[in-house]
Amino acid sequence: MFRRTLTPEDIGRIVRNTRKAAGLRQDELAGAAGVGLRFLVDLERGKPTAQIGKALQVLQVLGCSFEITPPPEAEDTKSK
């Protein structure tokens, strides 16, 4: 099965489009997610060094899901 790897730019575009669809301004989303406006602006621009914890907070507030699937060999080591 092919799974696409998201880039920081992809995540930023998803955040921006979802925020706009929800009718939220950047400052409103930043406040609801407990992050600074500057962080949200950088996240929407695809800044590659955005903090993952804060990015996950924003995605959660927007109702986005985020899935990480480890490769099969990593799953095999879990049971050993």
Biopython code that builds the backbone (N, CA, C, O; Angstrom):
import numpy as np
from Bio.PDB.StructureBuilder import StructureBuilder

atoms = [
    (1, "MET", "N", (0.842, -1.177, 0.000)),
    (1, "MET", "CA", (0.000, 0.000, 0.000)),
    (1, "MET", "C", (0.886, 1.239, 0.000)),
    (1, "MET", "O", (1.829, 1.327, 0.787)),
    (2, "PHE", "N", (0.600, 2.167, -0.851)),
    (2, "PHE", "CA", (1.364, 3.403, -0.937)),
    (2, "PHE", "C", (0.860, 4.398, 0.094)),
    (2, "PHE", "O", (-0.339, 4.662, 0.171)),
    (3, "ARG", "N", (1.756, 4.943, 0.875)),
    (3, "ARG", "CA", (1.423, 5.993, 1.826)),
    (3, "ARG", "C", (2.303, 7.194, 1.512)),
    (3, "ARG", "O", (3.521, 7.081, 1.373)),
    (4, "ARG", "N", (1.671, 8.314, 1.406)),
    (4, "ARG", "CA", (2.385, 9.538, 1.088)),
    (4, "ARG", "C", (2.981, 10.140, 2.343)),
    (4, "ARG", "O", (2.319, 10.206, 3.379)),
    (5, "THR", "N", (4.211, 10.574, 2.262)),
    (5, "THR", "CA", (4.859, 11.245, 3.379)),
    (5, "THR", "C", (4.541, 12.731, 3.299)),
    (5, "THR", "O", (4.783, 13.378, 2.280)),
    (6, "LEU", "N", (3.997, 13.258, 4.383)),
    (6, "LEU", "CA", (3.655, 14.676, 4.422)),
    (6, "LEU", "C", (4.898, 15.522, 4.647)),
    (6, "LEU", "O", (5.790, 15.144, 5.407)),
    (7, "THR", "N", (4.948, 16.648, 3.990)),
    (7, "THR", "CA", (6.014, 17.617, 4.205)),
    (7, "THR", "C", (5.504, 18.689, 5.166)),
    (7, "THR", "O", (4.297, 18.787, 5.390)),
    (8, "PRO", "N", (6.392, 19.486, 5.732)),
    (8, "PRO", "CA", (5.927, 20.605, 6.558)),
    (8, "PRO", "C", (4.984, 21.543, 5.789)),
    (8, "PRO", "O", (4.048, 22.104, 6.358)),
    (9, "GLU", "N", (5.248, 21.698, 4.501)),
    (9, "GLU", "CA", (4.381, 22.543, 3.681)),
    (9, "GLU", "C", (2.989, 21.935, 3.542)),
    (9, "GLU", "O", (1.993, 22.659, 3.560)),
    (10, "ASP", "N", (2.911, 20.626, 3.406)),
    (10, "ASP", "CA", (1.615, 19.945, 3.326)),
    (10, "ASP", "C", (0.821, 20.147, 4.612)),
    (10, "ASP", "O", (-0.372, 20.447, 4.575)),
    (11, "ILE", "N", (1.488, 19.982, 5.740)),
    (11, "ILE", "CA", (0.814, 20.157, 7.025)),
    (11, "ILE", "C", (0.338, 21.597, 7.170)),
    (11, "ILE", "O", (-0.782, 21.840, 7.618)),
    (12, "GLY", "N", (1.174, 22.538, 6.796)),
    (12, "GLY", "CA", (0.785, 23.952, 6.861)),
    (12, "GLY", "C", (-0.439, 24.245, 6.008)),
    (12, "GLY", "O", (-1.337, 24.977, 6.423)),
    (13, "ARG", "N", (-0.467, 23.672, 4.821)),
    (13, "ARG", "CA", (-1.599, 23.884, 3.911)),
    (13, "ARG", "C", (-2.879, 23.271, 4.497)),
    (13, "ARG", "O", (-3.955, 23.861, 4.398)),
    (14, "ILE", "N", (-2.757, 22.096, 5.102)),
    (14, "ILE", "CA", (-3.913, 21.450, 5.724)),
    (14, "ILE", "C", (-4.434, 22.305, 6.875)),
    (14, "ILE", "O", (-5.640, 22.525, 6.996)),
    (15, "VAL", "N", (-3.528, 22.783, 7.717)),
    (15, "VAL", "CA", (-3.929, 23.628, 8.846)),
    (15, "VAL", "C", (-4.630, 24.882, 8.347)),
    (15, "VAL", "O", (-5.707, 25.226, 8.834)),
    (16, "ARG", "N", (-4.033, 25.566, 7.385)),
    (16, "ARG", "CA", (-4.603, 26.811, 6.859)),
    (16, "ARG", "C", (-5.978, 26.566, 6.234)),
    (16, "ARG", "O", (-6.929, 27.290, 6.527)),
    (17, "ASN", "N", (-6.084, 25.563, 5.385)),
    (17, "ASN", "CA", (-7.352, 25.293, 4.712)),
    (17, "ASN", "C", (-8.447, 24.880, 5.701)),
    (17, "ASN", "O", (-9.601, 25.286, 5.563)),
    (18, "THR", "N", (-8.076, 24.077, 6.691)),
    (18, "THR", "CA", (-9.055, 23.633, 7.683)),
    (18, "THR", "C", (-9.488, 24.796, 8.563)),
    (18, "THR", "O", (-10.668, 24.935, 8.885)),
    (19, "ARG", "N", (-8.526, 25.633, 8.951)),
    (19, "ARG", "CA", (-8.853, 26.823, 9.752)),
    (19, "ARG", "C", (-9.819, 27.730, 9.010)),
    (19, "ARG", "O", (-10.816, 28.185, 9.571)),
    (20, "LYS", "N", (-9.520, 27.986, 7.756)),
    (20, "LYS", "CA", (-10.390, 28.864, 6.962)),
    (20, "LYS", "C", (-11.773, 28.248, 6.776)),
    (20, "LYS", "O", (-12.778, 28.955, 6.847)),
    (21, "ALA", "N", (-11.836, 26.959, 6.542)),
    (21, "ALA", "CA", (-13.128, 26.278, 6.375)),
    (21, "ALA", "C", (-13.956, 26.360, 7.658)),
    (21, "ALA", "O", (-15.186, 26.373, 7.613)),
    (22, "ALA", "N", (-13.263, 26.414, 8.809)),
    (22, "ALA", "CA", (-13.953, 26.522, 10.096)),
    (22, "ALA", "C", (-14.321, 27.968, 10.422)),
    (22, "ALA", "O", (-14.977, 28.236, 11.429)),
    (23, "GLY", "N", (-13.900, 28.886, 9.575)),
    (23, "GLY", "CA", (-14.219, 30.299, 9.788)),
    (23, "GLY", "C", (-13.437, 30.930, 10.930)),
    (23, "GLY", "O", (-13.905, 31.870, 11.573)),
    (24, "LEU", "N", (-12.240, 30.405, 11.177)),
    (24, "LEU", "CA", (-11.416, 30.926, 12.274)),
    (24, "LEU", "C", (-10.304, 31.819, 11.741)),
    (24, "LEU", "O", (-9.713, 31.555, 10.694)),
    (25, "ARG", "N", (-10.036, 32.884, 12.493)),
    (25, "ARG", "CA", (-8.857, 33.705, 12.210)),
    (25, "ARG", "C", (-7.655, 33.028, 12.864)),
    (25, "ARG", "O", (-7.804, 32.195, 13.758)),
    (26, "GLN", "N", (-6.472, 33.397, 12.407)),
    (26, "GLN", "CA", (-5.265, 32.795, 12.966)),
    (26, "GLN", "C", (-5.172, 33.021, 14.469)),
    (26, "GLN", "O", (-4.817, 32.102, 15.208)),
    (27, "ASP", "N", (-5.485, 34.234, 14.937)),
    (27, "ASP", "CA", (-5.390, 34.514, 16.371)),
    (27, "ASP", "C", (-6.399, 33.701, 17.173)),
    (27, "ASP", "O", (-6.121, 33.318, 18.309)),
    (28, "GLU", "N", (-7.562, 33.435, 16.597)),
    (28, "GLU", "CA", (-8.578, 32.629, 17.288)),
    (28, "GLU", "C", (-8.105, 31.181, 17.445)),
    (28, "GLU", "O", (-8.233, 30.591, 18.517)),
    (29, "LEU", "N", (-7.560, 30.620, 16.373)),
    (29, "LEU", "CA", (-7.071, 29.248, 16.436)),
    (29, "LEU", "C", (-5.882, 29.141, 17.384)),
    (29, "LEU", "O", (-5.792, 28.202, 18.174)),
    (30, "ALA", "N", (-4.977, 30.100, 17.300)),
    (30, "ALA", "CA", (-3.817, 30.086, 18.191)),
    (30, "ALA", "C", (-4.271, 30.094, 19.651)),
    (30, "ALA", "O", (-3.746, 29.335, 20.465)),
    (31, "GLY", "N", (-5.230, 30.937, 19.983)),
    (31, "GLY", "CA", (-5.737, 30.997, 21.348)),
    (31, "GLY", "C", (-6.407, 29.706, 21.771)),
    (31, "GLY", "O", (-6.192, 29.234, 22.887)),
    (32, "ALA", "N", (-7.208, 29.136, 20.906)),
    (32, "ALA", "CA", (-7.914, 27.892, 21.222)),
    (32, "ALA", "C", (-6.941, 26.729, 21.411)),
    (32, "ALA", "O", (-7.192, 25.827, 22.210)),
    (33, "ALA", "N", (-5.835, 26.753, 20.674)),
    (33, "ALA", "CA", (-4.855, 25.662, 20.747)),
    (33, "ALA", "C", (-3.794, 25.908, 21.819)),
    (33, "ALA", "O", (-2.998, 25.018, 22.123)),
    (34, "GLY", "N", (-3.782, 27.102, 22.387)),
    (34, "GLY", "CA", (-2.787, 27.406, 23.411)),
    (34, "GLY", "C", (-1.393, 27.606, 22.859)),
    (34, "GLY", "O", (-0.402, 27.304, 23.524)),
    (35, "VAL", "N", (-1.318, 28.117, 21.634)),
    (35, "VAL", "CA", (-0.020, 28.406, 21.020)),
    (35, "VAL", "C", (0.007, 29.883, 20.647)),
    (35, "VAL", "O", (-1.033, 30.540, 20.598)),
    (36, "GLY", "N", (1.185, 30.388, 20.389)),
    (36, "GLY", "CA", (1.312, 31.782, 19.994)),
    (36, "GLY", "C", (0.941, 31.995, 18.533)),
    (36, "GLY", "O", (1.020, 31.081, 17.711)),
    (37, "LEU", "N", (0.535, 33.217, 18.234)),
    (37, "LEU", "CA", (0.185, 33.569, 16.851)),
    (37, "LEU", "C", (1.374, 33.361, 15.921)),
    (37, "LEU", "O", (1.210, 32.841, 14.817)),
    (38, "ARG", "N", (2.566, 33.760, 16.353)),
    (38, "ARG", "CA", (3.768, 33.595, 15.522)),
    (38, "ARG", "C", (3.982, 32.119, 15.185)),
    (38, "ARG", "O", (4.350, 31.782, 14.060)),
    (39, "PHE", "N", (3.750, 31.241, 16.167)),
    (39, "PHE", "CA", (3.899, 29.807, 15.903)),
    (39, "PHE", "C", (2.930, 29.362, 14.826)),
    (39, "PHE", "O", (3.310, 28.651, 13.895)),
    (40, "LEU", "N", (1.675, 29.781, 14.952)),
    (40, "LEU", "CA", (0.663, 29.361, 13.979)),
    (40, "LEU", "C", (0.990, 29.881, 12.580)),
    (40, "LEU", "O", (0.843, 29.157, 11.595)),
    (41, "VAL", "N", (1.429, 31.119, 12.496)),
    (41, "VAL", "CA", (1.816, 31.683, 11.198)),
    (41, "VAL", "C", (2.943, 30.845, 10.585)),
    (41, "VAL", "O", (2.899, 30.499, 9.405)),
    (42, "ASP", "N", (3.947, 30.526, 11.398)),
    (42, "ASP", "CA", (5.064, 29.709, 10.900)),
    (42, "ASP", "C", (4.598, 28.318, 10.495)),
    (42, "ASP", "O", (5.031, 27.793, 9.469)),
    (43, "LEU", "N", (3.720, 27.716, 11.291)),
    (43, "LEU", "CA", (3.200, 26.383, 10.969)),
    (43, "LEU", "C", (2.474, 26.400, 9.627)),
    (43, "LEU", "O", (2.696, 25.525, 8.791)),
    (44, "GLU", "N", (1.615, 27.383, 9.420)),
    (44, "GLU", "CA", (0.873, 27.469, 8.155)),
    (44, "GLU", "C", (1.791, 27.733, 6.969)),
    (44, "GLU", "O", (1.452, 27.388, 5.837)),
    (45, "ARG", "N", (2.924, 28.329, 7.210)),
    (45, "ARG", "CA", (3.896, 28.577, 6.135)),
    (45, "ARG", "C", (4.778, 27.368, 5.872)),
    (45, "ARG", "O", (5.589, 27.380, 4.945)),
    (46, "GLY", "N", (4.627, 26.318, 6.683)),
    (46, "GLY", "CA", (5.405, 25.102, 6.464)),
    (46, "GLY", "C", (6.793, 25.138, 7.044)),
    (46, "GLY", "O", (7.694, 24.465, 6.543)),
    (47, "LYS", "N", (6.987, 25.921, 8.107)),
    (47, "LYS", "CA", (8.309, 25.997, 8.734)),
    (47, "LYS", "C", (8.720, 24.600, 9.195)),
    (47, "LYS", "O", (8.004, 23.974, 9.977)),
    (48, "PRO", "N", (9.858, 24.108, 8.723)),
    (48, "PRO", "CA", (10.244, 22.735, 9.019)),
    (48, "PRO", "C", (10.679, 22.504, 10.465)),
    (48, "PRO", "O", (10.773, 21.354, 10.892)),
    (49, "THR", "N", (10.943, 23.547, 11.220)),
    (49, "THR", "CA", (11.403, 23.366, 12.597)),
    (49, "THR", "C", (10.293, 23.601, 13.622)),
    (49, "THR", "O", (10.580, 23.792, 14.804)),
    (50, "ALA", "N", (9.048, 23.590, 13.194)),
    (50, "ALA", "CA", (7.931, 23.776, 14.123)),
    (50, "ALA", "C", (7.930, 22.653, 15.160)),
    (50, "ALA", "O", (8.206, 21.499, 14.833)),
    (51, "GLN", "N", (7.621, 22.992, 16.393)),
    (51, "GLN", "CA", (7.595, 22.010, 17.478)),
    (51, "GLN", "C", (6.437, 21.048, 17.280)),
    (51, "GLN", "O", (5.294, 21.468, 17.097)),
    (52, "ILE", "N", (6.735, 19.766, 17.317)),
    (52, "ILE", "CA", (5.725, 18.745, 17.033)),
    (52, "ILE", "C", (4.586, 18.777, 18.046)),
    (52, "ILE", "O", (3.428, 18.600, 17.667)),
    (53, "GLY", "N", (4.884, 18.995, 19.310)),
    (53, "GLY", "CA", (3.836, 19.019, 20.329)),
    (53, "GLY", "C", (2.827, 20.122, 20.078)),
    (53, "GLY", "O", (1.619, 19.906, 20.184)),
    (54, "LYS", "N", (3.319, 21.295, 19.749)),
    (54, "LYS", "CA", (2.426, 22.419, 19.462)),
    (54, "LYS", "C", (1.645, 22.174, 18.173)),
    (54, "LYS", "O", (0.460, 22.496, 18.091)),
    (55, "ALA", "N", (2.307, 21.607, 17.174)),
    (55, "ALA", "CA", (1.616, 21.306, 15.914)),
    (55, "ALA", "C", (0.483, 20.317, 16.158)),
    (55, "ALA", "O", (-0.599, 20.459, 15.587)),
    (56, "LEU", "N", (0.724, 19.315, 17.003)),
    (56, "LEU", "CA", (-0.317, 18.340, 17.322)),
    (56, "LEU", "C", (-1.481, 18.987, 18.066)),
    (56, "LEU", "O", (-2.632, 18.601, 17.859)),
    (57, "GLN", "N", (-1.201, 19.967, 18.931)),
    (57, "GLN", "CA", (-2.264, 20.697, 19.622)),
    (57, "GLN", "C", (-3.166, 21.406, 18.612)),
    (57, "GLN", "O", (-4.391, 21.346, 18.717)),
    (58, "VAL", "N", (-2.561, 22.067, 17.646)),
    (58, "VAL", "CA", (-3.326, 22.781, 16.614)),
    (58, "VAL", "C", (-4.169, 21.798, 15.821)),
    (58, "VAL", "O", (-5.355, 22.039, 15.597)),
    (59, "LEU", "N", (-3.570, 20.691, 15.394)),
    (59, "LEU", "CA", (-4.307, 19.697, 14.615)),
    (59, "LEU", "C", (-5.475, 19.128, 15.418)),
    (59, "LEU", "O", (-6.549, 18.896, 14.863)),
    (60, "GLN", "N", (-5.280, 18.904, 16.699)),
    (60, "GLN", "CA", (-6.350, 18.374, 17.544)),
    (60, "GLN", "C", (-7.501, 19.361, 17.648)),
    (60, "GLN", "O", (-8.660, 18.965, 17.532)),
    (61, "VAL", "N", (-7.208, 20.626, 17.863)),
    (61, "VAL", "CA", (-8.264, 21.641, 17.966)),
    (61, "VAL", "C", (-9.058, 21.717, 16.665)),
    (61, "VAL", "O", (-10.270, 21.931, 16.692)),
    (62, "LEU", "N", (-8.390, 21.543, 15.532)),
    (62, "LEU", "CA", (-9.068, 21.589, 14.234)),
    (62, "LEU", "C", (-9.840, 20.304, 13.940)),
    (62, "LEU", "O", (-10.620, 20.251, 12.990)),
    (63, "GLY", "N", (-9.625, 19.272, 14.751)),
    (63, "GLY", "CA", (-10.314, 18.010, 14.512)),
    (63, "GLY", "C", (-9.617, 17.128, 13.499)),
    (63, "GLY", "O", (-10.200, 16.160, 13.011)),
    (64, "CYS", "N", (-8.372, 17.453, 13.177)),
    (64, "CYS", "CA", (-7.601, 16.645, 12.230)),
    (64, "CYS", "C", (-7.045, 15.426, 12.947)),
    (64, "CYS", "O", (-6.741, 15.480, 14.138)),
    (65, "SER", "N", (-6.916, 14.335, 12.218)),
    (65, "SER", "CA", (-6.264, 13.159, 12.784)),
    (65, "SER", "C", (-4.864, 13.064, 12.197)),
    (65, "SER", "O", (-4.583, 13.570, 11.111)),
    (66, "PHE", "N", (-4.012, 12.410, 12.937)),
    (66, "PHE", "CA", (-2.620, 12.278, 12.523)),
    (66, "PHE", "C", (-2.211, 10.846, 12.827)),
    (66, "PHE", "O", (-2.270, 10.414, 13.978)),
    (67, "GLU", "N", (-1.804, 10.122, 11.823)),
    (67, "GLU", "CA", (-1.475, 8.711, 12.005)),
    (67, "GLU", "C", (-0.032, 8.462, 11.608)),
    (67, "GLU", "O", (0.437, 8.917, 10.565)),
    (68, "ILE", "N", (0.655, 7.729, 12.467)),
    (68, "ILE", "CA", (2.007, 7.298, 12.147)),
    (68, "ILE", "C", (1.997, 5.773, 12.146)),
    (68, "ILE", "O", (1.610, 5.142, 13.130)),
    (69, "THR", "N", (2.420, 5.200, 11.046)),
    (69, "THR", "CA", (2.465, 3.749, 10.923)),
    (69, "THR", "C", (3.914, 3.316, 10.847)),
    (69, "THR", "O", (4.597, 3.608, 9.865)),
    (70, "PRO", "N", (4.397, 2.617, 11.877)),
    (70, "PRO", "CA", (5.784, 2.169, 11.822)),
    (70, "PRO", "C", (5.961, 1.095, 10.754)),
    (70, "PRO", "O", (5.004, 0.408, 10.398)),
    (71, "PRO", "N", (7.171, 0.951, 10.246)),
    (71, "PRO", "CA", (7.415, -0.098, 9.269)),
    (71, "PRO", "C", (7.243, -1.469, 9.927)),
    (71, "PRO", "O", (7.390, -1.596, 11.143)),
    (72, "PRO", "N", (6.935, -2.484, 9.137)),
    (72, "PRO", "CA", (6.688, -3.816, 9.698)),
    (72, "PRO", "C", (7.807, -4.323, 10.601)),
    (72, "PRO", "O", (7.536, -4.965, 11.616)),
    (73, "GLU", "N", (9.051, -4.045, 10.249)),
    (73, "GLU", "CA", (10.161, -4.558, 11.060)),
    (73, "GLU", "C", (10.172, -3.921, 12.455)),
    (73, "GLU", "O", (10.643, -4.553, 13.401)),
    (74, "ALA", "N", (9.680, -2.716, 12.608)),
    (74, "ALA", "CA", (9.582, -2.090, 13.922)),
    (74, "ALA", "C", (8.484, -2.739, 14.725)),
    (74, "ALA", "O", (8.616, -2.881, 15.941)),
    (75, "GLU", "N", (7.411, -3.135, 14.087)),
    (75, "GLU", "CA", (6.316, -3.838, 14.763)),
    (75, "GLU", "C", (6.774, -5.197, 15.267)),
    (75, "GLU", "O", (6.350, -5.642, 16.334)),
    (76, "ASP", "N", (7.653, -5.868, 14.492)),
    (76, "ASP", "CA", (8.146, -7.192, 14.877)),
    (76, "ASP", "C", (8.959, -7.139, 16.163)),
    (76, "ASP", "O", (8.895, -8.072, 16.962)),
    (77, "THR", "N", (9.710, -6.088, 16.379)),
    (77, "THR", "CA", (10.551, -5.986, 17.575)),
    (77, "THR", "C", (9.728, -5.717, 18.825)),
    (77, "THR", "O", (10.200, -5.957, 19.936)),
    (78, "LYS", "N", (8.525, -5.231, 18.667)),
    (78, "LYS", "CA", (7.658, -4.916, 19.794)),
    (78, "LYS", "C", (7.275, -6.161, 20.577)),
    (78, "LYS", "O", (7.141, -6.104, 21.800)),
    (79, "SER", "N", (7.097, -7.279, 19.897)),
    (79, "SER", "CA", (6.641, -8.503, 20.556)),
    (79, "SER", "C", (7.786, -9.351, 21.097)),
    (79, "SER", "O", (7.533, -10.371, 21.737)),
    (80, "LYS", "N", (9.008, -8.970, 20.866)),
    (80, "LYS", "CA", (10.166, -9.773, 21.318)),
    (80, "LYS", "C", (10.626, -9.349, 22.689)),
    (80, "LYS", "O", (11.582, -9.913, 23.222)),
]
sb = StructureBuilder()
sb.init_structure("model")
sb.init_model(0)
sb.init_chain("A")
sb.init_seg("    ")
for serial, (resi, resn, name, xyz) in enumerate(atoms, 1):
    if name == "N":
        sb.init_residue(resn, " ", resi, " ")
    sb.init_atom(name, np.array(xyz, "f"), 0.0, 1.0, " ", f" {name:<3s}", serial, name[0])
structure = sb.get_structure()
